[in-house]
């Protein structure tokens, strides 16, 4: 049986799980929700970088990303500016972006990714 490693776990969830050569990073949101969509996106991407590092990987290993925006019409292009600068050329993952009501009204974005070891 393959080992499962849980990173930053609490009674409800793990922020990341490593299993069978994959890293599953749960939905990440901004710590400072007073920032605009670009600021919140940058914060979320930094959290993803940090969890990937804890798992021994980097963003070139991301194979899938799911993005939820509170307001896709006003924030999609601004979020993509930050995303496009962050994703290494030649390493774009499969991705879906949708509009959704997030857990708190001040949150503008949530991202989850899967990376391959």
N, C-alpha and C positions, 0 to 999 in steps of 0.2 A: 504494500500500500504506500502511496506517495505521501511524503510529509507535507503538511499544510502549516505555513508560517503566517501568523496574524500580526500586523503592525499597528500600533496605537489603538488597542482595543479597549472597549468599555463594556458595560452591561448590555448595550443595545447593538453595537456594531464595531467593526474594525475599519480603520481608515484605508488600509490596504491589506490584501491577502496574496501570498505567493504560493502557487501550487502548480505542479506538473510543468514547470518552465514558463508559466505566465504570471504576471502581476496584475491584479485587479484593483484599481484605485477607485474607491467609492466617491460619490458626488462631493465635490469640493466647492465651497463658497468663499466669498471674501471675508476676511476678519474685520476689515474697516469698511462697513457698508455705507459710509458717508461719501465715498468716492463715486465718480461717474463710471460708466460702463468700461471705459478704457482702464481706469484704475482698478476696478474690481476684477476685470479679466486678467490683468498683470498679476494681481495677488493670487488668483486661483492657479494660474500657470506656474507661479513660483512654488506653490504648495505641491503641485504635481511633480515638478522637478525634485523637490525635497523627498517625496515619497519614493520616487524612482531611485534616487541615490541611496536611500535606506535599503532598498531591495537589490542594489548593486547594478542598476541599469541607468540609462539616460533616455532622453526623449526620442532618439533615433530608433528606439525599439518599440515605440507605440504603434500598435496595429489597428486600433479602433478608438474612436472618441464619440461621446454623445454630449451635446451641449443643449442646455435649456436656457432660454432668454425670457425674462419677464415681459419684454416688449420687443418683439422681433422686427417690427417695422422701423422703429427709431434706432435700435441698437445693433442690428445685424452687421452693417458695414463698418461701424466703429469697432465692434468686437473683432471683426476679421482683420482690421489693421494691426491689432496687437497679436492676434493668432498668427497671421502671415509672417510677422517679424520673428516670432518665437519658433515656428516649425522649421527645422533644418531643410534646406533644399534637397529634394530627392527622397525625403522621408515622410511624406504626407500620409497620414493614416486614413482608413475608411472613416467617414464622419457623417453624423446626422445632427441637424440643428433644428429645434422646434421651439415654439412659444409655450410657456407654461406658467401657472401661478406657482411661485416658489414659497418656501416655508415661512419667510418673513417678508413683509411688503417692501422693505428697503433693499433686499437682495435683488440684483439685476441679472445674475448669471450663476449657473451651476454646471460643472463639467465632471464627467467620469471617463476614465480611459482604461484600456487593457494594453499591456505591453508584453512582448515575447522575450524570454531570456535567451 
